[in-house]
Amino acid sequence: MTKAHETANPKTFHFPIRVYYEDTDAGGVVYHPNYLNFALRARIEFEREHGYTEKDIIEKLNVLLVVRHVEIDYRAPSRLDDLLDVSVEIVNIGNTSITIRQEISRDGQVLAEVNIVLVAVSIQGKAVRIPPQLRQILGWQAE
């Protein structure tokens, strides 16, 4: 698989994903919930690119990132064997939440746009402030 890469915008991370048979319906079109899976994989690789795994965030920072809100705008279908580019851009980091914008595209055409809000919670499930280390991991610099 092609390696993840950064673009001219240092806040935008890109990760390539190939569409496999398991991602599609009987007609060879990507089944719509799988776009969420593609977005999640790219976010996890974004964290890994910044030196942390999901396990590290949980065990070292005692924080879980859980989905609070998600919006998907489907614009065009993707099909079996397409090579997709999934971008990750941190839009904002608040006290307890992280807002992320993601695009799933093929050959420069945006197929789906995903806007997601993650909330930091303790292992016990209570909302917590985002640790400074997590802000650094995510490469967030306030403008």
Legacy VTK file of the C-alpha trace (Angstrom):
# vtk DataFile Version 3.0
C-alpha trace
ASCII
DATASET POLYDATA
POINTS 143 float
0.000 0.000 0.000
1.131 3.514 -0.716
2.580 5.399 2.234
0.608 8.189 3.888
1.772 11.670 2.981
1.452 15.277 4.001
0.325 18.005 1.603
1.254 21.663 1.235
-1.179 22.384 4.081
0.669 21.023 7.137
-2.629 20.540 8.973
-3.949 18.113 6.356
-2.892 14.463 6.468
-3.670 12.065 3.606
-3.975 8.292 3.715
-4.584 5.988 0.738
-7.196 3.241 0.995
-7.963 0.613 -1.643
-11.592 -0.509 -1.998
-11.810 -4.260 -1.520
-14.645 -6.644 -2.284
-15.584 -6.736 1.426
-16.244 -2.967 1.288
-18.859 -3.209 -1.457
-22.423 -4.310 -2.024
-23.499 -6.870 -4.645
-23.178 -4.211 -7.361
-19.547 -3.454 -6.537
-20.356 -0.025 -5.016
-18.972 0.867 -1.585
-21.610 0.261 1.070
-22.288 3.672 2.652
-21.332 2.897 6.300
-17.866 1.841 5.138
-16.993 5.499 4.546
-16.986 5.839 8.346
-14.539 2.927 8.527
-12.285 4.577 5.936
-12.388 7.847 7.897
-11.542 6.042 11.156
-8.572 4.233 9.585
-7.170 7.534 8.336
-7.590 9.166 11.772
-5.781 6.248 13.438
-2.930 6.479 10.912
-2.806 10.248 11.480
-2.202 9.581 15.186
0.394 6.927 14.339
2.154 9.376 12.003
2.413 11.715 15.003
4.020 8.974 17.119
1.063 7.574 19.073
-1.287 4.639 18.715
-4.832 4.449 20.047
-3.474 2.139 22.753
-0.851 4.748 23.737
-3.490 7.460 24.095
-5.608 5.223 26.310
-2.782 3.786 28.438
-0.403 6.761 28.675
-2.883 9.636 28.731
-5.861 7.808 30.295
-8.174 9.282 27.659
-10.613 7.744 25.198
-11.742 9.670 22.129
-15.400 8.913 21.458
-17.636 10.093 18.639
-20.153 12.694 19.768
-21.368 13.867 16.384
-20.838 12.862 12.762
-22.133 14.239 9.470
-21.510 12.674 6.080
-22.248 14.303 2.747
-22.167 11.598 0.060
-21.420 13.140 -3.326
-20.485 10.266 -5.640
-20.020 6.506 -5.348
-16.754 4.637 -5.127
-16.342 1.167 -6.517
-14.413 -2.034 -6.180
-10.642 -1.562 -6.638
-10.749 2.258 -6.501
-7.776 3.868 -4.795
-9.160 6.471 -2.424
-7.439 9.349 -0.701
-8.757 10.007 2.810
-7.747 13.331 4.331
-7.725 14.349 7.978
-7.733 17.975 9.047
-8.033 19.099 12.660
-10.402 22.065 12.524
-10.506 22.898 16.228
-9.563 21.565 19.624
-11.698 22.852 22.469
-11.550 22.062 26.173
-13.007 18.561 25.793
-13.689 18.141 22.073
-11.868 17.814 18.776
-13.515 18.822 15.502
-12.181 17.059 12.414
-12.948 17.487 8.726
-12.256 14.578 6.394
-12.645 14.127 2.661
-12.704 10.853 0.795
-11.737 11.387 -2.821
-10.696 9.558 -5.962
-8.463 11.219 -8.541
-9.200 14.629 -7.041
-12.994 14.188 -7.035
-14.529 14.425 -3.551
-16.795 11.417 -3.032
-17.743 12.068 0.585
-17.115 14.720 3.199
-17.104 13.699 6.850
-17.332 16.180 9.716
-16.825 14.620 13.107
-16.649 15.781 16.703
-14.740 13.596 19.139
-14.966 14.056 22.905
-12.228 13.134 25.378
-13.532 10.951 28.187
-11.926 9.213 31.132
-11.837 5.433 31.373
-14.938 5.819 33.570
-16.763 7.610 30.735
-16.749 11.165 32.114
-15.834 14.082 29.829
-12.334 15.386 30.610
-10.121 18.210 29.404
-7.928 17.290 26.481
-4.414 16.780 27.845
-1.683 19.091 26.486
0.195 15.993 25.277
-2.770 15.037 23.085
-2.860 18.523 21.584
0.812 18.099 20.759
0.264 14.601 19.327
-2.409 15.982 17.035
-0.072 18.757 15.940
-2.530 21.414 17.046
-1.254 24.943 17.245
-3.817 27.608 18.012
-3.836 30.277 15.304
LINES 1 144
143 0 1 2 3 4 5 6 7 8 9 10 11 12 13 14 15 16 17 18 19 20 21 22 23 24 25 26 27 28 29 30 31 32 33 34 35 36 37 38 39 40 41 42 43 44 45 46 47 48 49 50 51 52 53 54 55 56 57 58 59 60 61 62 63 64 65 66 67 68 69 70 71 72 73 74 75 76 77 78 79 80 81 82 83 84 85 86 87 88 89 90 91 92 93 94 95 96 97 98 99 100 101 102 103 104 105 106 107 108 109 110 111 112 113 114 115 116 117 118 119 120 121 122 123 124 125 126 127 128 129 130 131 132 133 134 135 136 137 138 139 140 141 142
